[in-house]
Amino acid sequence: MWMTGIFSISVLMCKTVQVNVIQGALARILIFTVVLAQVCAVSAQNKSTDQNNKARQVLADRGEIEIRFIRPADLKLAFLTGMLSIDRVNQDTLFAYVNEEQFRTFLAQSIPYEIVPSPGLKPAKTTEISTVNWRTHYPSYSRYLAVMDSFVIKFPGLCDLTDLATTPGGHKLLVMRISGYTGSNRSKPAVLLTSSIHGDEPLGFVLLLRLIEDLLGQYGTNAEITTLIDSSEIWINPLANPDGTFYLSDSTIYGATRFNANHVDLNRNFPDPVKGDHPDSYNWQTETVAMMKFMEILHPVLAVNFHSGSEVVNYPWESFSQLHPDDAWYRVISRQWVDTAHAYSYPGYMTAEENGITNGYSWYPVYGGRQDYVNYFIHGREVTIELSYDKIPDETLLDNYWKYNSRSMLQYIEQVHTGISGIISDSITGLPVEAMISIPGHDEDNSQVYSDSTDGYYCRLAEEGNYVVDISAFGYTSKQVPVKIEKGRLARTDVKLSSQKEFLIYPNPFSDVLRINISEPGKDLELQFTDLSGRIAKHITKTVTSAGRQDIRIEGLAPGMYIVEMTYGDIKKSERILKIR
């Protein structure tokens, strides 16, 4: 028994010692874990501080920085894209540019991030040497000016150059107009092509210079291009953000920035249909104001803005979740660009999103972009085309990208010739009328178009088919016009609107004769007089054989108050009138 007791005590002592050892080890592990966590936290904090300091240094040097981060589950993409200049989205990974103010706002969200090397700091071989072929090199600023001037000198009358503004950095904002010697601009739709609103995306800059040269050089020898120029006004702005492209020096694009000289993203600086005039909270920049004024006068029927950073055609809307009324049409013209590019490029080129096309909002929302500004406020049709994943492709590849996209460029311009166009004028004076042209039951969200107040010209692009188009203007009687649209043809439809004053029935009171001005003869004019009890007192029908004032003699109608209802073609008018004798 005593041996058993001793054994039990020994076992108990061993267990106690073992527990104490385990507890001591656990305590040491716990202490080590806490210390390690503190060390890691201090290390992470130091790393974060170092990264923030590095970011601030880049911001001090360049005014912008690109970051990459994982979108937190509790933050909506629309919130982030309103706070930052989102560049691209890869599932939950976002790439964004920020200036100093945006960076402070971003840091307040406590989101881990990484700094992305700037594409503008890639080595570039831009040179001032005039013997270097600008078609396969990124031109310097002076070379760009010289090339644009050379086009005007070599092709006088076929093109002209306009300087829209001087940018904050002292550069010219140039746009080239190309239009044939024949025909009147009054009957030509305007097409606008621009590039590099983000200064570190200069691929389209070179391609549009080549497009200008190609159009001018082949006019008169290439039937397709000759017809295109004769039947259109083609406006090309190769460099929409020269301050960003030549941020460090006019002699090279090395150091190019996305933002302009004021560190503002110009493609977030336009009025927005959802968030109003200043969605980015910045004043409209010089470049923005100049482009807005230009487009408000030009009224481009069709436009495109070239970018890089992906390979996709992005169509409206970017700030609306709902589809554009012309969504089917946009998908057709976007697909045509991509299919043609596929035919002349390597396998895999321009296959982002839906094999090369995407609705803007479904990709990622953009507020203050030029695309929605043109579509909503200018009533034009614009897409955004991303030409290359590499924002600044090596110069040895520039010729390849021209081959991939040059045919698509011509086909895109040709899209301006499928729809309805014409002149809206006053039926009496012949003066132009600013009228709204809409397709009932189809147009909404400002998708209707307007005729120009200075010349009455309008152009409404649409898919092939049969339509009834409504033409209306303030102070005029609306007209509904049936139209058949065929591929590659603008259905010419000139419309004379009758002023509501034209069908004024006078004098009132009257005695024996009523007068009505009618500009378009050939129809029956009907007048029906109803007394205030509802009895039809008189009905007159007269065929109008000549334009001008119509004198209608009223016989056998007793003096008194009447409701006269006038019908002339599709025009109806009702008015109270007094017969005095």
C-alpha positions in Angstrom: 0.0 0.0 0.0 2.7 2.4 1.0 4.5 1.6 -2.4 1.3 2.5 -4.2 1.0 5.8 -2.3 4.6 6.7 -3.1 4.0 5.8 -6.8 0.8 8.0 -6.9 2.6 10.9 -5.3 5.4 10.5 -7.8 3.0 10.5 -10.7 1.2 13.5 -9.4 4.5 15.4 -8.9 5.5 14.5 -12.5 2.2 15.7 -13.9 2.5 18.9 -11.9 6.0 19.5 -13.2 4.8 18.6 -16.8 1.9 21.1 -16.5 4.2 23.8 -15.2 6.6 23.1 -18.1 3.8 23.2 -20.7 2.4 26.3 -19.1 5.8 27.9 -19.2 6.3 27.0 -22.8 2.9 28.3 -23.7 3.6 31.5 -21.9 6.9 31.9 -23.7 5.2 31.1 -27.1 2.5 33.7 -26.3 5.1 36.3 -25.4 7.1 35.5 -28.5 3.9 35.7 -30.7 3.0 39.1 -29.1 6.5 40.4 -29.6 6.6 39.0 -33.2 3.3 40.7 -34.0 4.6 43.9 -32.5 7.7 43.7 -34.6 5.7 42.8 -37.7 3.3 45.7 -37.0 6.2 48.1 -36.6 7.9 46.7 -39.7 4.6 47.0 -41.7 4.2 50.5 -40.3 7.7 51.4 -41.2 7.2 49.9 -44.7 4.0 51.8 -45.1 5.6 55.0 -44.0 8.5 54.4 -46.4 6.1 53.7 -49.2 4.0 56.8 -48.4 7.1 58.9 -48.3 8.2 57.5 -51.7 4.8 58.2 -53.1 4.9 61.8 -51.8 8.4 62.2 -53.4 7.0 61.0 -56.8 4.1 63.4 -56.4 6.4 66.3 -55.7 8.4 65.4 -58.8 5.6 64.6 -61.3 2.4 65.7 -59.7 0.9 62.2 -60.1 1.5 58.6 -59.1 -0.1 55.3 -60.2 -1.1 52.8 -57.6 -2.4 49.3 -57.5 -4.7 47.9 -54.8 -7.4 45.3 -54.0 -10.8 46.8 -53.8 -12.2 46.3 -50.3 -15.5 44.4 -50.2 -17.3 47.3 -48.4 -16.3 49.9 -51.0 -18.3 50.1 -54.3 -16.4 50.6 -57.5 -18.5 53.7 -58.3 -17.3 55.3 -55.0 -13.7 54.6 -55.9 -13.9 55.8 -59.4 -15.4 59.1 -58.2 -12.5 59.5 -55.8 -9.6 58.4 -58.0 -8.7 58.4 -61.7 -9.2 54.7 -62.3 -7.1 53.5 -65.2 -8.1 49.9 -65.5 -9.8 47.1 -63.6 -8.7 43.5 -63.4 -11.4 41.7 -61.4 -10.9 43.1 -57.8 -7.5 44.6 -58.6 -7.7 48.3 -59.5 -5.1 50.5 -61.1 -5.5 54.2 -60.5 -3.7 57.5 -60.9 -3.8 60.1 -58.1 -2.6 63.6 -57.6 -1.6 64.9 -54.2 -5.1 65.8 -53.1 -6.5 62.5 -54.3 -3.7 60.6 -52.6 -4.5 62.2 -49.2 -8.2 61.2 -49.7 -7.1 57.6 -50.6 -4.8 57.2 -47.6 -7.8 58.1 -45.3 -9.4 54.9 -46.5 -6.6 52.8 -45.0 -6.3 50.6 -48.1 -3.0 48.7 -48.7 -1.5 49.6 -52.0 1.6 49.3 -54.2 3.3 51.9 -56.4 3.2 51.1 -60.1 6.2 52.3 -62.2 5.1 55.1 -64.5 4.9 54.2 -68.2 6.0 57.7 -69.0 9.5 56.9 -67.6 10.2 54.2 -70.1 13.2 55.1 -72.3 12.1 56.8 -75.4 14.1 57.6 -78.6 12.2 60.8 -79.5 14.5 63.1 -81.4 14.5 66.5 -83.0 16.5 65.3 -86.0 14.5 66.0 -89.1 15.8 63.0 -91.0 14.2 60.6 -88.6 11.0 59.1 -89.9 8.2 60.5 -87.6 5.9 57.7 -88.8 7.9 55.2 -86.8 9.0 57.4 -83.9 7.3 59.5 -81.3 7.8 63.0 -82.6 9.1 65.9 -80.5 6.8 68.9 -80.0 8.6 71.0 -82.6 8.5 68.1 -85.0 4.8 67.7 -84.4 4.2 71.4 -85.3 6.3 71.1 -88.4 4.5 68.0 -89.6 1.1 69.6 -89.2 2.2 72.8 -90.9 3.7 70.7 -93.8 0.3 69.2 -94.5 -1.3 72.6 -94.9 1.5 73.8 -97.2 1.4 70.6 -99.3 -2.4 70.3 -99.6 -3.8 73.9 -99.7 -7.5 74.0 -99.9 -7.9 70.4 -98.9 -7.1 71.0 -95.3 -6.6 73.8 -92.8 -5.2 74.0 -89.3 -6.9 75.6 -86.2 -5.3 76.4 -82.9 -8.0 75.9 -80.3 -6.1 77.3 -77.3 -2.7 77.7 -75.7 -2.4 75.2 -72.8 -1.2 76.1 -69.3 2.2 74.6 -70.3 2.4 76.9 -73.3 1.6 74.3 -76.0 -0.8 74.6 -78.9 -4.0 72.6 -79.0 -4.3 71.9 -82.7 -7.0 70.4 -84.8 -6.9 69.7 -88.6 -9.9 69.9 -90.9 -10.0 67.8 -94.0 -12.8 68.3 -96.5 -13.0 67.9 -100.3 -13.0 70.6 -102.9 -16.5 69.8 -104.0 -19.9 70.2 -102.3 -21.0 72.6 -99.5 -20.1 72.1 -95.9 -23.8 72.8 -95.3 -24.6 69.3 -96.4 -21.7 67.4 -94.8 -21.6 65.5 -91.5 -18.7 66.3 -89.2 -16.4 63.5 -87.8 -14.0 64.2 -84.9 -11.0 62.0 -84.1 -8.8 62.8 -81.1 -6.0 61.1 -79.1 -3.9 61.3 -76.0 -6.2 63.2 -73.7 -4.0 61.2 -71.3 -0.5 62.4 -72.0 1.2 59.1 -71.3 -0.8 57.3 -74.0 0.8 58.6 -77.2 0.2 55.7 -79.6 -2.9 57.3 -81.1 -0.9 60.5 -81.5 1.3 58.9 -84.1 -1.5 56.9 -85.7 -3.6 60.0 -86.2 -0.7 61.9 -87.8 -0.4 59.0 -90.2 -4.2 59.1 -90.9 -4.0 62.7 -91.8 -1.1 62.0 -94.2 -2.9 59.0 -95.7 -6.2 60.9 -96.3 -4.5 63.9 -97.9 -2.0 61.9 -99.9 -4.6 59.5 -101.4 -7.3 62.1 -102.2 -8.0 62.0 -105.9 -6.3 58.6 -106.5 -8.1 56.4 -104.0 -11.8 56.3 -104.8 -12.9 55.3 -101.3 -10.9 58.0 -99.6 -11.8 60.6 -102.1 -15.5 59.9 -101.6 -15.1 59.9 -97.9 -13.4 63.4 -97.9 -15.8 64.8 -100.4 -18.9 63.7 -98.4 -17.6 64.5 -94.9 -15.8 67.1 -92.8 -13.1 65.2 -91.0 -11.5 66.9 -88.0 -8.4 65.4 -86.4 -6.8 66.4 -83.1 -3.8 64.2 -82.7 -2.7 65.4 -79.3 -5.4 66.5 -76.8 -3.0 66.9 -73.8 0.4 68.2 -75.1 1.4 69.4 -71.6 1.2 65.8 -70.3 2.9 64.2 -73.3 5.8 66.7 -73.2 5.8 67.1 -69.4 9.6 67.1 -68.9 10.8 68.4 -72.2 9.5 69.4 -75.6 12.2 67.3 -77.2 11.0 64.0 -75.8 8.0 62.1 -74.6 10.2 60.6 -71.8 8.6 61.6 -68.5 5.0 61.9 -70.0 2.2 62.1 -67.5 -1.4 61.1 -67.6 -2.6 64.5 -66.2 -2.2 67.9 -67.6 0.2 70.6 -66.3 -2.2 71.4 -63.4 -2.2 67.7 -62.5 -5.8 67.2 -63.5 -7.2 64.2 -65.5 -8.7 65.9 -68.5 -10.9 62.8 -69.2 -12.6 63.3 -65.8 -13.0 67.1 -66.2 -16.1 67.3 -68.5 -19.7 68.0 -67.4 -21.3 64.7 -66.4 -24.9 63.6 -67.0 -25.0 62.0 -63.5 -22.7 64.1 -61.3 -23.1 67.5 -62.9 -20.7 70.2 -64.1 -17.6 69.4 -62.0 -17.7 65.7 -61.1 -13.9 65.8 -60.2 -14.3 68.9 -58.1 -11.8 70.8 -60.2 -12.5 73.9 -62.4 -12.7 73.2 -66.1 -9.2 73.2 -67.5 -8.1 75.3 -70.4 -8.1 72.2 -72.6 -11.5 71.2 -71.5 -13.1 74.6 -72.1 -11.5 74.9 -75.6 -12.7 71.4 -76.6 -16.2 72.1 -75.3 -16.5 75.4 -77.1 -15.2 73.8 -80.3 -17.6 70.8 -80.2 -20.6 73.0 -79.3 -19.9 74.9 -82.6 -18.9 71.9 -84.7 -21.7 69.5 -83.5 -19.7 66.3 -84.4 -22.1 63.6 -85.7 -19.5 60.9 -84.9 -16.4 61.0 -82.7 -13.7 58.8 -81.3 -11.2 59.3 -78.5 -8.0 57.1 -78.6 -6.4 55.8 -75.5 -4.0 53.0 -74.4 -3.9 50.7 -71.4 -6.1 48.0 -72.7 -7.3 46.7 -76.1 -11.0 47.3 -76.4 -13.7 49.5 -78.0 -15.7 51.1 -75.1 -19.1 52.4 -76.0 -21.7 54.4 -74.0 -22.7 54.8 -71.4 -19.9 55.2 -68.8 -21.8 57.0 -66.1 -25.2 55.4 -66.6 -26.0 51.8 -65.7 -28.9 51.7 -68.3 -28.1 51.0 -71.9 -28.0 53.7 -74.5 -31.1 53.7 -76.8 -28.7 53.1 -79.7 -26.9 50.2 -77.9 -27.4 47.8 -80.7 -26.0 50.3 -83.2 -23.0 50.9 -81.0 -22.3 47.2 -80.6 -22.4 46.8 -84.4 -19.9 49.6 -85.2 -17.7 48.6 -82.3 -17.6 45.0 -83.5 -16.8 46.1 -87.0 -13.7 48.0 -85.8 -12.5 45.0 -83.8 -13.3 42.3 -86.5 -11.3 44.3 -89.0 -8.4 44.8 -86.6 -8.4 41.1 -85.9 -8.1 40.4 -89.7 -4.9 42.4 -89.9 -3.2 41.7 -86.6 -1.7 38.9 -84.6 -4.0 36.4 -82.8 -5.0 37.8 -79.4 -4.8 41.4 -80.3 -7.8 43.5 -79.1 -9.6 40.7 -77.3 -10.3 42.3 -73.9 -13.7 42.1 -72.3 -16.2 40.8 -74.8 -13.6 39.8 -77.4 -12.6 43.5 -77.9 -15.8 45.5 -77.1 -17.4 46.6 -73.9 -20.2 48.7 -72.5 -18.3 51.4 -70.5 -20.3 51.3 -67.3 -20.2 47.5 -67.1 -16.3 47.7 -67.4 -16.0 50.4 -64.7 -17.9 53.7 -64.2 -16.3 56.9 -65.3 -17.6 60.4 -64.3 -16.6 63.5 -66.2 -15.4 61.6 -69.3 -15.5 63.1 -72.7 -17.5 60.2 -74.2 -20.6 60.7 -72.2 -20.3 64.5 -72.6 -20.4 64.2 -76.4 -23.3 61.7 -76.3 -25.4 63.4 -73.7 -24.7 67.2 -74.0 -23.5 67.5 -77.7 -26.0 64.9 -79.0 -23.2 63.2 -81.0 -22.0 59.6 -81.1 -18.6 58.9 -79.5 -16.7 55.7 -78.5 -13.4 55.3 -76.7 -10.8 53.0 -78.2 -8.0 51.5 -76.3 -5.3 50.6 -78.8 -2.6 48.8 -76.7 -2.1 47.3 -73.3 1.4 48.9 -73.4 0.7 52.6 -73.0 3.9 53.6 -74.8 4.8 50.7 -77.1 8.3 50.5 -78.4 8.9 52.6 -81.5 9.7 49.5 -83.5 6.0 48.4 -83.1 4.4 51.7 -84.2 4.2 50.6 -87.9 2.5 47.3 -86.7 -0.2 49.2 -84.8 -0.8 51.3 -87.9 -1.3 48.2 -90.0 -3.6 46.7 -87.3 -5.9 49.8 -87.1 -5.7 51.9 -90.3 -8.5 50.1 -92.1 -10.7 50.2 -89.0 -10.2 54.0 -88.9 -11.5 54.5 -92.4 -14.4 52.1 -91.8 -15.3 54.1 -88.6 -15.4 57.4 -90.5 -17.7 55.7 -93.1 -20.2 55.0 -90.3 -21.2 58.6 -90.6 -22.9 57.9 -93.9 -25.7 55.5 -92.6 -28.6 57.5 -91.3 -30.8 60.4 -92.2 -29.7 64.0 -92.9 -31.0 67.2 -94.3 -31.9 70.9 -93.8 -34.6 72.1 -91.5 -35.9 75.5 -92.5 -38.8 77.9 -92.1 -41.4 77.3 -94.8 -42.0 81.0 -95.4 -38.6 82.7 -95.0 -36.4 79.7 -95.9 -34.2 80.6 -92.9 -32.6 77.7 -90.9 -34.5 76.4 -87.9 -33.0 74.8 -84.8 -35.2 71.7 -84.5 -35.2 68.5 -82.5 -35.0 65.3 -84.6 -36.1 62.2 -82.7 -37.4 58.7 -83.2 -40.7 58.3 -81.1 -40.6 55.4 -78.8 -36.8 55.0 -79.2 -35.0 58.2 -78.1 -34.4 59.0 -74.5 -31.6 60.2 -72.2 -30.8 63.0 -74.7 -30.2 60.6 -77.6 -32.2 62.8 -80.0 -30.2 65.2 -82.3 -30.7 68.8 -83.3 -30.4 70.8 -86.5 -27.8 73.6 -86.4 -29.3 77.0 -85.8 -26.8 78.6 -88.3 -27.5 76.5 -91.3 -30.3 74.1 -90.4 -28.2 71.0 -91.1 -28.8 67.8 -89.1 -27.6 64.2 -89.2 -29.1 61.3 -87.2 -27.1 58.1 -87.5 -29.0 54.8 -87.2 -29.1 51.2 -88.3 -30.7 50.2 -91.6 -34.5 50.1 -91.4 -37.8 51.9 -91.7 -38.4 54.7 -89.2 -40.9 57.5 -88.5 -38.9 60.6 -87.5 -40.4 63.5 -85.5 -39.3 67.0 -86.4 -40.2 69.7 -83.9 -39.2 73.2 -82.9 -40.5 75.9 -80.6 -43.0 78.1 -82.3 -43.5 75.6 -85.2 -45.9 72.8 -86.0 -44.3 69.4 -85.7 -44.0 67.0 -88.6 -43.7 63.2 -88.7 -41.6 62.0 -91.6 -41.3 58.4 -92.8 -37.7 57.4 -93.6 -36.0 54.4 -95.0 -32.3 54.0 -94.0 -30.0 51.9 -96.1 -26.4 50.9 -95.3 -23.8 53.4 -96.5 -26.4 56.0 -97.4 -27.7 59.2 -95.7 -31.3 59.4 -96.5 -31.6 63.1 -97.5 -34.7 64.5 -95.9 -35.1 68.3 -96.0 -38.0 69.5 -93.9 -39.8 72.9 -94.0 -41.5 73.6 -90.8 -44.5 75.9 -90.7 -44.5 78.6 -88.1 -47.6 78.5 -85.9 -48.0 82.1 -86.9 -48.2 81.0 -90.5 -51.5 79.4 -89.9 -52.8 82.3 -87.9 -56.5 82.9 -88.9 -57.1 86.6 -89.1 -58.6 89.1 -88.8 -60.4 88.4 -85.6 -63.2 89.7 -85.4 -64.0 89.3 -89.1 -66.8 90.2 -91.4 -66.8 88.5 -94.8 -63.2 87.3 -95.5 -60.7 85.2 -93.4 -57.0 85.1 -94.3 -54.5 82.3 -93.8 -50.8 82.2 -95.0 -49.8 78.8 -96.5 -46.3 78.2 -98.0 -46.7 74.7 -99.4 -49.6 74.4 -101.9 -51.2 71.3 -103.3 -53.4 70.2 -100.5 -57.0 70.8 -99.4 -57.7 73.4 -96.8 -60.8 72.6 -94.7 -62.5 75.0 -92.3 -65.3 74.0 -90.1 -67.3 76.5 -88.0 -69.1 75.2 -84.9 -71.3 77.5 -82.7 -71.0 77.4 -79.0 -73.9 74.9 -78.7 -71.8 72.4 -80.7 -73.8 72.7 -83.9 -71.8 72.7 -87.2 -72.8 76.0 -88.8 -70.6 75.9 -91.9 -67.9 73.7 -93.6 -65.6 75.0 -96.4 -63.1 73.0 -98.5 -60.7 74.8 -100.8 -57.8 73.4 -102.8 -54.6 75.5 -102.3 -53.1 75.9 -105.7 -50.4 78.6 -105.0 -48.3 79.6 -102.0 -49.0 82.7 -100.0 -52.0 84.4 -98.4 -55.3 82.6 -98.9 -58.5 84.7 -98.8 -61.4 82.7 -97.8 -64.8 84.3 -98.4 -67.3 83.3 -95.7 -71.0 83.5 -96.9 -74.2 82.6 -95.2 -72.7 82.6 -91.7 -74.8 84.5 -89.1 -72.9 87.0 -86.8 -71.8 85.4 -83.5 -69.0 83.5 -81.7 -67.7 80.3 -83.4 -65.0 77.6 -83.0 -63.2 77.3 -86.3 -61.2 74.1 -86.9 -58.7 74.2 -89.7 -57.1 71.1 -91.3 -54.4 71.3 -93.9 -52.6 68.0 -94.6 -51.3 66.8 -91.2 -51.7 70.2 -89.6 -54.7 70.9 -87.4 -55.5 74.1 -85.6 -58.5 75.2 -83.6 -59.4 78.8 -82.6 -62.3 80.8 -81.2 -63.3 83.6 -83.7 -66.0 86.3 -83.8 -68.2 87.0 -86.9 -69.4 90.6 -86.6 -71.7 91.1 -89.6 
